[in-house]
Amino acid sequence: MRDNLPRGTICIEDIEMGMSRHLRKVVSDGDIEMFAQVSTDHNPVHLDDEYAQNTIFEGRIAHGMLTAGLISAVIGEQLPGHGTVYMGQTLKFLAPVRPGDMVYAEVKVIDIELAKRRVKLDCHCSVNGKRVLVGEATVLAPSRKFD
């Protein structure tokens, strides 16, 4: 048995259908600027107020992948948690996230393959109750057993 798993990690043996976890985060100007630096995506729709006012968004928006990163945070920190390996992710962006928006990111277990340690998760992000991102993730969950 593994006894070195981080606290809060949910092992494949303990994951149940319908189990869910979430987080809330306000997306700040600093978050957008840091994401631009890390990703090297300096599209002015994210960084330049004047430019962004003349787009279909009529103002600056966060990078879509910054929002998607909140899904990754829920998976990597909560469900299943530390030791989880991403295998795949689908994403559909439904609406923009703007600086100052409170994003609610949630994942929910929709399929479990115990023998392969695979978990499929329904994923979504919303702002003020309106979905801005939907998708599914497939992950390899940690196990109490040695491989």
N, C-alpha and C positions, 0 to 999 in steps of 0.2 A: 504494500500500500504506500502511496505517496503522502507524506505528511509535510511536504515543503510547499504546497500550493498557497498562494497569497490569500489572505482573509478576504472574503467577499466573492471569490471565484466559485462559480456554480459548475460542478462537474457534469459530464454527460449522464452519469448515473442518476443525477438528481433533477435533471431538466424535465419539465412536464409541458404538454401541449397547452397553449394559451398563456403560459407564463410571459410576463412582460416587465420591462423596465423603461425608464425615461430620464431625461434631464431637461432643464430649462437654462437658457443662456441669452443674455442680451448681446447682440452683435454690435460691437463698437467700431468707431473709425479706426482705432488702433488695431483691432482684429483684422480689419480689411487691409490696412497698410502692411501689417506683418505677413498676412497671407500672400499679398502681392510680392513681397520680398522673397519669401520662401519658395513660392511656386514659379516665380519670374513672370507672372501674368500681370502686366501693367496696363491692361486695357483701360482707357480713360473713363469708361462707363462706371468703373469701380472707384476711381481716384480723383476725377476732375469734375467738380460741380457744374461749371459752365458747359463743358462738353455734354455731360449727362442730361442736362436740362433739355437739350435738343434731340434726345433719343425717344424711342417709343416708351421708355420707362419714366420720362420727365423728371429725372433725378438719379442720383447715384444708387447703385445696388451692390450687395455683397456678391462675391464670387459664388457660383452655384456649388462648387466643390468645397467651399468653406462650410456651407450649410450641410452638405453631405458628410463632412468630417464630424459633425455632431452625432450622426448615426454611428460612425466608427468609434466615437468616444463611448457611447452607450454599450456597444458590443465589447470593446476592449477593456472597459472598466467595470461593467455590471452584469451583462448577460451575453455570453457566459462569463466574461471577465478576463483577468490576466491569464496568459497562456493560450488564448484563442487565436486561431489562424484563419484569416480571411481566405476564402476560396473563390468567391464571386459576388458581384453586386450588380443589380439593375437599378437604374434611376430614371425618373421622369420628373422634370422641373415644371411645376404648374403655375407658379407666381414668383415674383421677385421678393427677396429679403432686403430690407433697407437698413442703413445704419440706425441704431437705436431700437430695432425690432427685438422683441422677446421671442425666441424660437423655442418651441417645444418639440423635442425629438424623442420618438418612441420606437421600440422594437418589440415584436411579439412572436413567440414560437408558433409556427404553423406546420412543421414537420420535423420528425426526429428519426434518424437512422442510427440506432444504438450500436450496431455491429461495426459501422464505419465511423462512428463518432461525429456524424454530420448533423447539423441543425440548420433548418431553413427558417428565416425570420422575415416577417412582414415588417417593413420599415416606413415611417413617415415623419415629416416635419410639418409643423403648422405655426402660423402667426395669427393671434387673435381668433383661434378656432378655425381658420381657413388653411387648408392644406396647401403647402408650397412645394412639397417634394414627396414622392411616393416611390417605393421600390421593394425589392426582395434581396436578402443577403443569404449566402450559404457559407457556413463556417465549420471549421473543425474544432470541436470543443475539447477542453482538457478532460483528463480522466484520472481517477484515483489509482488506476492500475498502471503498471509500467508497460511500455510498448515493447 
